[in-house]
Amino acid sequence: MTVQMTEARFEELVSEALDLIPAELARAIDNVVVLVEDRDPEEPGLLGLYHGIALTERDSHYGGSLPDTITIYREALLDVCDSEEQVIEEVAITVIHEVAHYFGIEEERLHQLGWG
């Protein structure tokens, strides 16, 4: 059964998950916008998505680029959870997972680290 949660509460959980990022890493995040949407139109079950140029791939041509985006998909996350506690955990995992992509960490490594 899908967990019921207001958009405001869900956005609060995303904010709290961002606060889990260590300060030294948070300071390194630049030109990134975090969005909350209901679902990815092309992959409705997708929980989150990083879209941009990873920090490890940026070069002198990056200047003036539009912000990268991290999108967290509210309805998809609520669908895979059975309780608010599980939503809190899954939101944190998803946010950290997508932020890791910004830093250039690939899927395989994230799974090895337990953030898959």
SULKA-V926423 format. One record per residue. RES is the residue in one letter. PSI is psi in radians with two decimals (* if undefined). Layout:
((RES/PSI) (RES/PSI))
This chain:
((M/2.39) (T/2.37) (V/2.41) (Q/2.29) (M/2.43) (T/2.73) (E/-0.71) (A/-0.75) (R/-0.72) (F/-0.78) (E/-0.60) (E/-0.72) (L/-0.66) (V/-0.77) (S/-0.76) (E/-0.64) (A/-0.68) (L/-0.57) (D/-0.28) (L/-0.28) (I/2.23) (P/2.50) (A/-0.73) (E/-0.56) (L/-0.70) (A/-0.67) (R/-0.42) (A/-0.19) (I/2.15) (D/2.42) (N/0.82) (V/2.36) (V/2.34) (V/2.19) (L/2.68) (V/2.18) (E/2.88) (D/-0.98) (R/2.72) (D/2.21) (P/-0.49) (E/-0.52) (E/1.47) (P/-0.37) (G/-0.05) (L/2.34) (L/-0.58) (G/2.84) (L/2.28) (Y/2.26) (H/2.03) (G/-2.78) (I/2.00) (A/2.58) (L/-0.65) (T/-0.24) (E/-0.02) (R/2.48) (D/-2.88) (S/-0.28) (H/-0.09) (Y/-0.53) (G/2.41) (G/0.08) (S/2.65) (L/2.72) (P/2.53) (D/2.80) (T/2.50) (I/2.08) (T/2.26) (I/2.23) (Y/1.83) (R/-1.00) (E/-0.67) (A/-0.72) (L/-0.75) (L/-0.58) (D/-0.56) (V/0.06) (C/2.64) (D/-0.16) (S/2.87) (E/-0.63) (E/-0.71) (Q/-0.63) (V/-0.80) (I/-0.81) (E/-0.81) (E/-0.63) (V/-0.78) (A/-0.81) (I/-0.78) (T/-0.77) (V/-0.85) (I/-0.71) (H/-0.85) (E/-0.65) (V/-0.64) (A/-0.64) (H/-0.66) (Y/-0.68) (F/0.05) (G/0.22) (I/2.21) (E/2.87) (E/-0.86) (E/-0.79) (R/-0.68) (L/-0.70) (H/-0.70) (Q/-0.61) (L/-0.09) (G/0.25) (W/0.45) (G/*))
